[in-house]
Amino acid sequence: MRTEIAGPGHSSRAQRTFTLTGRLLDALHIDGPLLLSVLAACAVGLIVLYSAAGEDVHIFLGQAARVGLGLGVLTFVAQIPPRVLRIGAPFLYGFGLLLLIAVAVVGDVAMGAQRWLDLGFIRFQPSEIMKIAVPLCCAWYLHERPLPPDLTTLVIVALIVLVPVLLIAEQPDLGTALLVTAGGALVILLAGLQLRYILGVGALLAAAVPVVWQFLLHDYQRQRVLTFLNPQNDPLGAGYHTIQSQIAIGSGGIFGKGYMNGSQAQLEFLPERSTDFIFAVIGEEWGLVGCIVLMVLYLLIIGRGLYIATQAQDTFTRLMAGSLTLLFSVYAFVNSGMVAGLLPVVGVPLPLVSYGGTSLVTLMAGFGILMSVNSRRKLVST
């Protein structure tokens, strides 16, 4: 019997492969650590989705195709220099507003909401564009202005945020409206918002709660808040989603029931198990360990994004990279908290995991922006 021992040739070939891969990623302005973390999270999402969708191959392949499209968008956006992004930010914002107005006039209605534009060959939610456009436009406006911002600057930035938020809330789409609001608010906070303004905004929001509750929220949205406070009030109606998701997560224990063995998901007790409530499937089938693995992947993505933001070269890129990274963390926090019953149900997908195309592509575009910022930082530093 002959045993072959790997010699220097094997290690040198591996080293050359590693070097060539690194050069290719650098040539494409792709950040390796961020890309690996994103791909790992997408792989987890596809594995979980196959089970959540009842082993439906068409759904699995459709989502895999969306991941491929998202990676293409990521690579394309990474080629755009931050200087071009800064110039194009107000135009992207204006284009997004026009699309939102088009939705209000001729938008496609589904499930009681008018959120989509159907162009025949593609159907998408224009509100997703504003998750990128609003932080970019806020960062563009604050660029080359004194920081922390004064009151006049804050009022203008607030208007930049509120106009699309009101259009989105009217569709109605409370979840996306909250995320767009968060994107703009994060830019303002990262710009160094003074404490007196924070306290003033907090007081205004508290005073606005009765008005929002009475005049701006739809009946089903008010019901969601009441259900969050006590889901047992309507266990077969408004509270059904929350109760079933809590049962699923709790029954998974530490190690879960096993892949494709979750009774709540496989027997279809858990609603929206492929989209908004897919985190409950992870908790039931993979247990606490599976949830922690996914959260660690999210932390790696967030940590890398924040590192890129701290190394950015100017105000625009720092605010843009920081807000997009923190907005990703808001995605993860709101969805997991919603599924666990810690937050009201607002229809926010689990990033990189939930079934859907527009949200996934938007996230990938955000990662492409981060990679563009990081690669140009290297070019400047060298």
HUBEL-V235550 format. One record per helix or strand. SS is the DSSP state (h for helix, s for strand). FROM is the first residue (numbers start at 1). LEN is the number of residues. Records with the same first field share a line. If there is no record, write none. Layout:
BEGIN
SS=FROM-LEN / FROM-LEN
END
This chain:
BEGIN
h=8-20 / 32-21 / 57-22 / 82-25 / 127-16 / 151-19 / 174-17 / 195-22 / 219-11 / 231-4 / 240-13 / 263-4 / 278-33 / 315-25 / 358-24
s=108-3 / 113-6 / 123-2
END
